[in-house]
């Protein structure tokens, strides 16, 4: 079929128009690519109405060079919150190349909870926020926004500052305050040393242990420790090498005297787990050591006393059996002497074996025979505290004298009376036992166990002397004891503290 000349002309015109459009499209695409790569001072933002082109007026002026050289980040933000321009400092701060920043909403670069919509208010404002880098790390920043002139179509200029150094300083200061607070409230004496072994910090408890200020001094010179087991002088090098050392026992001469200590040390870690010093704790165990020594002494003393008590019981049993003629007599005498021994032990236990009042001892032994403060029994003398050894010996002596008085002497009659008086004379404790009102007294024909116990107990156990005078009107017994072994709590003049 033949084609009319008019139709052929229209097809040629349409083809020419299509070719021209293709040329223009290629030029537009080339222009957009140049703008996107930064070859042209303009910005293409893909929006709902297609690509939008923003030009940056006066981009060739010197201020742009100044902005690019700024140490702070800088950006231009559209009224819709789109980043139109970002300098190199902002790119470094955000950890992204410029082409990944421009054209994006600023909100996409900020951490959740930091809405930048306040920038569009058109007022000068400053706020803090956080940038999120591609690796997920966050950078604390401050934003200072200022509106641009009207020709900028509502755009704003935003300066971005890095707060990382300030935050690190604030965190370091907070850590320093926390460390100081911990040190100030620590019960133990604690010091912090640098890698050279010099003391940089000390707790308040350290000032109670050492009168002089130890900060700034070498640890070894500030604390001349004497190690009890092995050699603990390498405790700081071991701690600075990363080793934890616990509970090395040492002594230290302090203003208050020699202190027993448990020394522990461990490394102090800084950034990236780098050892920046060590922490040394000095635990004062002086009171505990003294308690342990006292306990050991008491255990040794207890063992000694138990042995002595058993020996005393054994001797009482043997001597009583030798003197008594029947089992009933033996039982009565033996039980009485054991009760006297037990009574004295009870008094000593009540005083934690620190001593027994002479008055309390005599009162306990004579209580079964009448009121020791009047009536048939009288007690008179100064307040004296007997040592445990003297109390045990005098307790048995008092029992023997009271038992003898009840059987044969003053306490065997209704009118009889016993008067016991004591005093300090020339470094000796003198105790006088005087009976009256009983039956006539005759010197015994044989030396009984009771008399032997009195004389030997005072002489052998206490280095004293017992004199017994069998007067017709009643027995008189004088007991003399050296104060050095018989009494406790004496002052320098040999007087009792009570």
C-alpha positions as CSV (number, residue, x, y, z in Angstrom):
1,X,0.0,0.0,0.0
2,X,1.4,3.4,-0.9
3,X,2.1,6.0,1.8
4,X,0.9,9.6,1.3
5,X,3.4,12.4,1.4
6,X,1.7,14.0,4.4
7,X,2.0,10.9,6.6
8,X,5.6,10.4,5.7
9,X,6.4,13.9,6.8
10,X,4.7,13.4,10.2
11,X,6.7,10.3,10.9
12,X,10.0,12.1,10.1
13,X,9.1,14.9,12.4
14,X,8.2,12.5,15.3
15,X,11.4,10.7,14.9
16,X,13.4,13.9,15.0
17,X,11.6,15.0,18.2
18,X,12.2,11.6,19.9
19,X,15.9,11.9,19.0
20,X,16.1,15.4,20.5
21,X,14.4,14.2,23.7
22,X,16.9,11.4,24.0
23,X,19.8,13.9,23.8
24,X,18.2,16.1,26.5
25,X,17.6,13.1,28.7
26,X,21.2,12.0,28.4
27,X,22.3,15.6,29.2
28,X,20.0,15.7,32.3
29,X,21.3,12.3,33.5
30,X,24.9,13.5,33.1
31,X,24.1,16.7,35.0
32,X,22.4,14.8,37.8
33,X,25.4,12.4,38.1
34,X,27.8,15.4,38.2
35,X,25.7,17.0,41.0
36,X,25.5,13.8,43.0
37,X,29.3,13.2,42.8
38,X,30.0,16.8,43.9
39,X,31.3,18.1,40.5
40,X,28.5,20.7,40.5
41,X,27.6,22.9,43.5
42,X,24.1,21.8,43.7
43,X,22.2,19.0,45.4
44,X,19.6,16.5,44.1
45,X,17.0,15.2,46.5
46,X,14.7,12.4,45.4
47,X,11.3,13.3,46.6
48,X,7.7,12.3,45.9
49,X,7.6,14.8,43.0
50,X,10.8,13.4,41.4
51,X,14.4,14.6,41.7
52,X,14.6,18.1,43.2
53,X,17.7,20.3,42.6
54,X,19.0,22.6,45.3
55,X,21.8,25.1,44.3
56,X,24.3,26.5,46.8
57,X,24.7,30.2,46.0
58,X,28.1,31.7,46.3
59,X,29.7,28.3,46.6
60,X,32.9,29.6,45.1
61,X,33.3,32.3,47.8
62,X,36.0,32.0,50.5
63,X,33.6,31.0,53.3
64,X,33.3,27.5,51.8
65,X,37.0,26.9,52.1
66,X,36.8,28.1,55.7
67,X,33.9,25.8,56.5
68,X,35.7,22.8,55.0
69,X,38.7,23.6,57.2
70,X,36.7,23.9,60.4
71,X,37.6,21.3,63.1
72,X,33.9,21.2,64.0
73,X,31.3,19.5,61.8
74,X,29.0,21.8,59.8
75,X,25.9,21.1,57.7
76,X,23.1,22.8,55.9
77,X,19.7,21.5,56.6
78,X,16.5,22.1,54.5
79,X,13.2,23.1,56.1
80,X,12.2,19.4,55.7
81,X,15.2,18.2,57.7
82,X,17.3,17.0,54.7
83,X,21.0,17.5,54.8
84,X,21.9,19.7,51.8
85,X,25.6,20.0,52.6
86,X,28.1,18.5,55.1
87,X,31.8,19.4,55.5
88,X,34.7,17.0,55.9
89,X,34.8,17.2,59.7
90,X,31.2,16.1,60.0
91,X,31.9,13.2,57.6
92,X,34.8,12.1,59.8
93,X,32.7,12.5,62.9
94,X,29.8,10.4,61.4
95,X,32.2,7.8,60.1
96,X,30.6,8.1,56.6
97,X,31.7,9.6,53.2
98,X,30.0,12.9,52.3
99,X,27.8,11.2,49.6
100,X,26.3,9.0,52.2
101,X,25.3,12.0,54.3
102,X,24.0,14.6,51.9
103,X,20.5,14.0,50.7
104,X,19.5,12.1,53.9
105,X,17.3,13.2,56.8
106,X,19.5,14.3,59.7
107,X,17.2,12.1,61.9
108,X,18.6,9.0,60.3
109,X,22.1,9.8,61.6
110,X,21.0,10.4,65.2
111,X,20.3,7.9,67.9
112,X,16.7,7.1,68.8
113,X,15.2,9.7,71.1
114,X,17.1,12.6,69.5
115,X,14.5,14.3,67.2
116,X,16.1,17.2,65.2
117,X,12.8,18.8,64.3
118,X,13.5,21.6,66.7
119,X,16.0,23.0,64.2
120,X,13.3,24.0,61.8
121,X,11.8,26.5,64.4
122,X,13.9,29.3,62.9
123,X,15.5,30.2,66.2
124,X,19.1,29.9,67.4
125,X,19.3,26.9,69.7
126,X,21.8,24.5,71.2
127,X,21.1,20.9,72.2
128,X,23.0,17.7,72.8
129,X,22.5,14.5,70.8
130,X,24.3,11.3,69.7
131,X,25.5,10.4,66.2
132,X,25.2,6.7,65.3
133,X,28.1,5.4,63.1
134,X,27.8,2.6,60.7
135,X,29.4,0.2,63.1
136,X,26.7,1.0,65.7
137,X,29.0,3.1,68.0
138,X,27.6,6.3,69.3
139,X,29.4,9.7,69.4
140,X,28.1,12.4,71.9
141,X,27.7,15.7,70.0
142,X,26.2,19.1,70.5
143,X,24.2,20.9,67.8
144,X,24.2,24.7,67.4
145,X,21.5,25.6,64.8
146,X,21.0,29.1,63.2
147,X,18.5,30.0,60.4
148,X,20.0,31.0,57.0
149,X,18.8,34.1,55.2
150,X,15.4,34.1,53.5
151,X,16.8,33.3,50.1
152,X,17.8,29.9,51.5
153,X,14.1,28.8,51.5
154,X,14.0,28.0,55.2
155,X,17.3,26.2,55.4
156,X,19.4,26.2,58.5
157,X,23.1,26.1,59.3
158,X,24.1,23.6,62.0
159,X,27.5,23.4,63.7
160,X,28.2,20.0,65.2
161,X,30.7,19.6,68.0
162,X,32.3,16.4,69.4
163,X,31.6,15.9,73.1
164,X,33.7,12.7,73.4
165,X,36.6,14.4,75.1
166,X,34.4,16.3,77.5
167,X,32.4,13.1,78.3
168,X,35.6,11.2,78.9
169,X,36.8,14.0,81.2
170,X,33.5,14.0,83.0
171,X,33.6,10.2,83.3
172,X,37.1,10.3,84.5
173,X,36.2,12.9,87.1
174,X,33.2,10.9,88.1
175,X,35.4,7.8,88.4
176,X,37.9,9.7,90.5
177,X,35.1,10.9,92.8
178,X,33.7,7.4,93.1
179,X,37.2,6.0,93.8
180,X,37.8,8.7,96.4
181,X,34.4,8.0,98.0
182,X,35.2,4.2,98.1
183,X,38.6,4.9,99.7
184,X,37.1,7.3,102.2
185,X,34.5,4.8,103.3
186,X,36.8,1.8,103.3
187,X,37.2,0.2,106.7
188,X,40.6,-1.2,105.8
189,X,43.7,0.8,105.0
190,X,44.0,0.9,101.2
191,X,46.6,2.6,98.9
192,X,46.8,2.9,95.1
193,X,50.2,2.8,93.5
194,X,51.4,3.8,90.1
195,X,53.5,1.4,87.9
196,X,56.7,2.8,89.6
197,X,55.4,1.8,93.0
198,X,54.6,5.3,94.2
199,X,51.5,5.9,96.3
200,X,49.0,8.0,94.4
201,X,45.9,7.6,96.7
202,X,45.3,6.5,100.3
203,X,42.1,5.8,102.2
204,X,41.0,7.6,105.4
205,X,41.7,4.4,107.3
206,X,45.3,4.7,106.2
207,X,45.6,8.0,108.1
208,X,44.5,6.2,111.2
209,X,47.2,3.5,110.7
210,X,50.0,5.9,109.7
211,X,50.4,9.4,111.1
212,X,52.4,10.7,108.2
213,X,51.0,11.3,104.7
214,X,52.0,8.5,102.4
215,X,50.8,9.9,99.1
216,X,53.7,10.6,96.8
217,X,56.1,8.3,98.6
218,X,57.5,5.0,97.5
219,X,55.5,2.2,98.9
220,X,58.5,0.3,100.3
221,X,59.8,3.3,102.2
222,X,56.4,4.5,103.3
223,X,55.6,1.0,104.7
224,X,58.7,-0.8,106.1
225,X,56.9,-4.1,106.5
226,X,58.5,-7.1,108.2
227,X,57.2,-10.2,106.6
228,X,56.3,-13.1,108.9
229,X,56.4,-16.0,106.4
230,X,58.8,-16.1,103.4
231,X,59.7,-12.9,101.6
232,X,56.8,-10.6,100.7
233,X,58.9,-7.8,99.3
234,X,57.9,-8.8,95.7
235,X,54.2,-8.3,96.4
236,X,54.1,-5.0,94.4
237,X,56.0,-6.4,91.3
238,X,53.7,-9.4,91.3
239,X,50.6,-7.2,91.4
240,X,51.9,-4.9,88.7
241,X,52.5,-8.0,86.6
242,X,48.8,-8.9,86.9
243,X,48.9,-11.3,89.7
244,X,46.5,-11.2,92.7
245,X,48.2,-11.7,96.0
246,X,46.1,-12.3,99.1
247,X,46.7,-12.4,102.9
248,X,50.5,-12.2,103.3
249,X,51.2,-11.7,107.0
250,X,53.5,-8.9,108.1
251,X,54.2,-6.5,111.0
252,X,54.6,-2.7,110.8
253,X,55.8,-0.2,113.4
254,X,53.1,2.5,113.7
255,X,52.7,5.5,116.0
256,X,50.3,3.3,118.1
257,X,52.8,0.5,118.4
258,X,53.6,-2.6,116.4
259,X,50.7,-3.7,114.3
260,X,50.0,-7.1,112.8
261,X,48.8,-6.9,109.2
262,X,47.4,-9.0,106.4
263,X,48.7,-7.5,103.1
264,X,46.8,-8.1,99.8
265,X,47.5,-6.6,96.4
266,X,46.1,-6.8,92.9
267,X,46.5,-5.0,89.5
268,X,44.6,-1.9,88.6
269,X,43.3,-1.9,85.1
270,X,42.7,1.1,82.8
271,X,41.5,1.5,79.3
272,X,41.8,-1.6,77.0
273,X,42.7,-3.7,80.1
274,X,46.1,-2.0,80.4
275,X,47.7,-2.3,83.9
276,X,48.1,1.3,85.2
277,X,49.0,0.5,88.8
278,X,48.0,-1.7,91.7
279,X,45.8,-1.6,94.8
280,X,47.2,-2.7,98.2
281,X,45.1,-3.4,101.2
282,X,46.5,-3.5,104.7
283,X,44.1,-5.3,107.1
284,X,44.9,-4.7,110.7
285,X,44.7,-8.0,112.6
286,X,46.5,-6.8,115.7
287,X,43.5,-7.4,118.0
288,X,42.9,-10.8,116.4
289,X,46.5,-11.8,116.9
290,X,46.4,-10.7,120.5
291,X,43.2,-12.7,121.0
292,X,44.8,-15.7,119.4
293,X,47.9,-15.4,121.6
294,X,45.6,-14.9,124.7
295,X,43.6,-18.0,123.7
296,X,46.8,-20.1,123.3
297,X,48.0,-18.8,126.7
298,X,44.6,-19.6,128.2
299,X,44.6,-23.1,126.7
300,X,48.1,-23.7,128.0
301,X,47.0,-22.4,131.4
302,X,43.9,-24.4,131.4
303,X,45.8,-27.6,130.6
304,X,48.2,-26.7,133.4
305,X,45.4,-26.1,135.9
306,X,43.5,-29.3,134.9
307,X,46.7,-31.3,135.6
308,X,47.2,-29.5,138.9
309,X,43.5,-30.0,139.8
310,X,43.7,-33.7,139.0
311,X,46.9,-34.0,141.0
312,X,45.2,-32.2,143.9
313,X,42.2,-34.5,143.8
314,X,44.4,-37.5,143.6
315,X,46.4,-36.3,146.6
316,X,43.3,-35.5,148.6
317,X,41.9,-38.9,147.8
318,X,45.0,-40.7,148.8
319,X,45.6,-38.7,152.0
320,X,42.0,-38.9,153.1
321,X,41.9,-42.7,152.5
322,X,45.1,-43.0,154.5
323,X,43.7,-41.1,157.5
324,X,40.1,-42.4,157.6
325,X,39.2,-45.7,159.2
326,X,36.0,-46.5,157.4
327,X,34.3,-45.8,154.1
328,X,31.7,-43.5,155.5
329,X,34.3,-41.3,157.1
330,X,36.3,-41.3,153.9
331,X,33.3,-40.3,151.8
332,X,32.3,-37.5,154.0
333,X,35.8,-36.0,154.2
334,X,36.6,-36.5,150.6
335,X,33.3,-35.0,149.3
336,X,33.7,-32.0,151.6
337,X,37.2,-31.3,150.3
338,X,36.0,-31.7,146.7
339,X,33.1,-29.3,147.3
340,X,35.6,-26.7,148.7
341,X,37.7,-27.1,145.6
342,X,34.7,-26.8,143.3
343,X,33.5,-23.7,145.1
344,X,36.8,-22.0,144.5
345,X,36.7,-23.1,140.9
346,X,33.2,-21.6,140.5
347,X,34.4,-18.2,141.9
348,X,37.4,-18.2,139.5
349,X,35.2,-19.0,136.6
350,X,32.9,-16.1,137.4
351,X,35.9,-13.8,137.2
352,X,37.3,-15.5,134.1
353,X,40.2,-16.7,136.2
354,X,41.4,-13.1,136.7
355,X,41.3,-13.4,140.5
356,X,39.0,-13.8,143.4
357,X,38.2,-11.5,146.3
358,X,39.6,-12.8,149.6
359,X,36.4,-11.8,151.3
360,X,34.2,-13.6,148.8
361,X,36.4,-16.7,149.1
362,X,36.1,-16.9,152.9
363,X,32.4,-16.0,152.8
364,X,31.8,-18.9,150.4
365,X,33.7,-21.4,152.6
366,X,32.2,-20.3,155.9
367,X,28.6,-19.7,154.7
368,X,27.4,-23.2,155.8
369,X,28.4,-22.4,159.4
370,X,26.7,-19.0,159.8
371,X,26.4,-15.5,158.4
372,X,29.9,-14.4,157.6
373,X,29.0,-10.8,158.2
374,X,27.9,-11.3,161.8
375,X,26.9,-13.8,164.4
376,X,29.2,-16.8,164.8
377,X,31.5,-15.9,161.9
378,X,33.3,-12.5,161.5
379,X,35.3,-11.3,158.5
380,X,37.4,-8.1,158.5
381,X,40.1,-6.7,156.2
382,X,40.8,-4.6,153.1
383,X,39.7,-5.5,149.7
384,X,42.2,-7.9,148.2
385,X,42.1,-10.0,145.0
386,X,43.8,-13.4,145.2
387,X,45.5,-14.9,142.2
388,X,43.9,-18.1,140.9
389,X,46.7,-20.2,142.4
390,X,46.4,-18.5,145.8
391,X,42.6,-18.8,145.8
392,X,42.7,-22.6,145.2
393,X,45.2,-23.1,148.0
394,X,43.4,-20.8,150.5
395,X,40.1,-22.2,149.6
396,X,41.2,-25.7,150.7
397,X,42.9,-24.3,153.8
398,X,39.7,-22.4,154.8
399,X,37.7,-25.6,154.3
400,X,40.0,-27.6,156.4
401,X,40.0,-25.0,159.2
402,X,36.2,-24.7,159.1
403,X,35.7,-28.5,159.1
404,X,38.0,-28.9,162.0
405,X,36.2,-26.1,163.9
406,X,32.8,-27.7,163.3
407,X,34.1,-31.1,164.5
408,X,36.3,-30.2,167.4
409,X,36.6,-26.4,167.8
410,X,34.5,-23.2,168.2
411,X,31.7,-24.2,165.7
412,X,31.0,-27.4,167.7
413,X,29.2,-25.5,170.4
414,X,26.4,-22.9,170.4
415,X,28.5,-20.2,171.9
416,X,31.6,-20.6,169.7
417,X,32.7,-18.0,167.3
418,X,35.4,-17.6,164.5
419,X,37.0,-14.3,163.6
420,X,39.1,-14.0,160.5
421,X,41.1,-10.8,159.9
422,X,43.7,-10.0,157.2
423,X,46.0,-7.1,156.3
424,X,49.0,-6.2,154.3
425,X,52.3,-6.1,156.2
426,X,55.8,-5.5,154.8
427,X,55.0,-7.1,151.4
428,X,53.1,-10.0,152.9
429,X,49.4,-10.9,153.1
430,X,48.7,-11.9,156.7
431,X,45.5,-13.8,157.5
432,X,44.7,-14.5,161.1
433,X,42.2,-17.2,162.0
434,X,41.0,-17.1,165.7
435,X,38.5,-19.3,167.4
436,X,36.8,-18.6,170.7
437,X,33.9,-19.9,172.8
438,X,34.5,-23.5,172.0
439,X,35.6,-26.5,174.1
440,X,39.1,-26.4,175.6
441,X,41.7,-27.0,173.0
442,X,44.5,-29.6,173.5
443,X,47.4,-30.0,171.0
444,X,46.8,-33.1,168.8
445,X,48.9,-36.2,169.5
446,X,49.4,-36.8,165.8
447,X,49.7,-34.7,162.7
448,X,46.4,-35.1,160.7
449,X,45.9,-34.7,157.0
450,X,44.0,-31.4,157.5
451,X,46.9,-29.8,159.3
452,X,49.4,-31.2,156.8
453,X,47.2,-29.8,154.0
454,X,47.2,-26.3,155.6
455,X,50.9,-26.2,156.2
456,X,52.1,-27.8,153.0
457,X,49.4,-26.0,150.8
458,X,50.6,-22.6,152.0
459,X,54.3,-23.4,152.0
460,X,54.6,-25.6,148.9
461,X,52.1,-23.9,146.6
462,X,52.5,-20.3,147.6
463,X,55.9,-20.0,149.2
464,X,54.3,-18.8,152.4
465,X,54.0,-20.0,156.0
466,X,51.2,-21.3,158.2
467,X,51.6,-21.2,162.0
468,X,49.1,-23.1,164.1
469,X,48.8,-22.3,167.8
470,X,46.5,-24.6,169.8
471,X,45.6,-22.2,172.6
472,X,43.3,-23.5,175.3
473,X,40.7,-20.9,174.5
474,X,40.7,-21.7,170.8
475,X,42.8,-22.4,167.8
476,X,44.9,-19.5,166.4
477,X,46.3,-19.9,162.8
478,X,48.4,-17.2,161.1
479,X,48.9,-17.5,157.4
480,X,51.6,-15.3,155.7
481,X,51.8,-15.1,151.9
482,X,54.2,-13.0,149.6
483,X,52.0,-10.4,147.8
484,X,53.9,-11.0,144.5
485,X,52.4,-14.4,144.0
486,X,49.2,-14.2,146.1
487,X,47.6,-11.0,144.8
488,X,46.5,-9.5,141.5
489,X,45.7,-5.9,140.6
490,X,48.4,-4.3,142.8
491,X,49.7,-0.8,142.2
492,X,53.3,0.2,142.3
493,X,53.2,0.6,146.1
494,X,51.9,-3.0,146.5
495,X,48.4,-1.8,147.3
496,X,45.2,-3.4,145.9
497,X,43.4,-1.6,143.2
498,X,40.0,-2.2,144.9
